[in-house]
Amino acid sequence: MAERKNTFLVWIVYTAVLLGLTFLTSYFPLWANVPVNVIAPLVVLIVCRMVMFERLKLSTLILLRVAIVFVIFNLLDGTLFTKIVLAFLIINIFEATFTDLLKNKQPYNFVTGLILGISVLCLSGTWIPEFAGPFTGIYRAEIGGNGSGLFASDQVFIFGTVCWILAYTFWNWLFVVGEFSPSVAYAHIGILLTPILGSLITMTPGFWLVFRANSLTTGGVFQIAFKSREEKMFKSDKMAAFCGKVKTKKVQVAMMIVNLVLMAVPITMFFAGKGF
C-alpha cells in the first residue's frame, strides 16, 4: 500500500512539473522553449540510445520547436507555420498507426489511427502573435467548417474540438500501452493529461495542440534520458494488470467504437458547418 502511494505521489509531482514547463514553453517559445524543448532534446538525441520510433518522434518535435523561433523573428509566416504543424501531426499519427499494425499487433487501434489522421484535415489553425508580450506567440487548432481552405475556417466548433481531443487521447494512450512498458504507460497518463489540464485552466480547447506538443517533448526527453529510472519510479503491479486488460480484444474493440463515435462528431460538424 505504501509503495502504491509513493508511486502515485511521484506521478503527481511529475505531472505538476510537466504542467508548469508546458505552460512556460507554450507561452514563451523563445527563452523557455529553446532551452527546454530544443537544446535538451538535441542533447538527448545525440547521446542517448533509443528505438527508431522515439528517434523519429523526438526529431520531428525538435524541428517544430525550432520552427516556432523562426516565426517569432518573422522568418517564417505564422499562418504557414500552423499548417506545417498540422501536416506534421498527420505524419506523426500515421507513424504510430502503422507501428500499431505492423509491430504492436493492435489492428483496432490501427483503424482508429487511420480515421484520426484523416480527421486532422478538419482542424483549423490560427497563429496569435505576441500572445504573452514581445518575442512570443502561440497557435490554436480547433475543428472548423468546410470550405475555407486547408486548415483554415471562419468558424470553429468547441464541442467538436473536445470530442476530437478525447479521441486522440484515448487512441494515443492505447498506442503507448502497445509500444512501451506499463511504467511508461503510467507516466504517459500525465503527459496526455497535461494538455487537457492546460485547456481547462485557460478555458481554450484550441490551445490543446501546442500544450500537447510541449508536454510530449518534455516528457519524451525524460522518458528517453532516464529510462531505467522511469521504469522504477512508475512501476505498479496494478497498472501492469490494467494494461494487460487494455490489450485484450474486447477492450480494443470497445475503445475503437468509442473513438469512432467521438470522431464522427467533429467530422460531421466539419462537413455540415454546424456546431453546438
Steps between C-alpha positions, in 0.01 A plus 500: 500500500781743593679420175186576297459832682862593432461418131186712480670791678792479256249508214326805649829690532609390151172618346508831690856572383401404146200733515714792618762446231230459236349838585843667496611346168162567337473862610869585456626322186834678516652508847313198644443288189858517366683362807229253606364373168784563254839482672415223751336273236794554264740385769282196568476425127879501469610318814216261589405166351138470391267299276431627149149626585638710787770643272248593228255651746761704686657623175169631362418666832837676504451624143169662588635648824779658293257615230295697751811708579518591130139621523584715804773677298272534192711258297201270451137597452286410803206375294730277294658372821165387641432310176842333528422403860174334396668325206763360739219393733357285221843348432559424868158340540559278199847403631340373820206350313710277277721410797182379670417282199842362411673479840253528785232279342220737597283498185202672662709793619648504149150563360451782751836652407420500128175691553664728756783591262255582223281699739788743564390655168195626692720713728545872452826664609554859615822678597474762777808730502637661819253301710701545821701807401787577261675200340212268587221336307272198519279302265148366531355195327127433504243314298376736230251500216561380144556741214754749632820338377734238644534529878306830497144593588288800591320302769618259768306239694597461865299184564643336190851600610448343844374176344805489271737561793342214697525264201867589451575455871339154520663389174844626598497335840398168343798538266732565796366189677581291193840657429650550847505354851224555761734741682526719190123472452457626857725800433318572174173545684663814637637599160154463342318658794720811500363659177145424613565671834657792313191531281273490806707759688501738203144402396637475145490154336677656203822516702496123553726428202781736602476373859507143366811563289689653790392246764597217264840654428582555866357165607675325211838643604449368851383162372800451272768653721393322820348175373617274781406755764156554350439125497568489874319824588175403331507126558155383606354149506150645471596701193665193345181299556287782363717532187464124451121537498521799265683283246216245485285483187182589687642828634674588174178456301299698756749787495506502120120542500517777762767685305318466168186645659702786648663575164165489319401817688776734370496344153122554475534858621778564249286397203166623630642834620294491816624492855354500848 
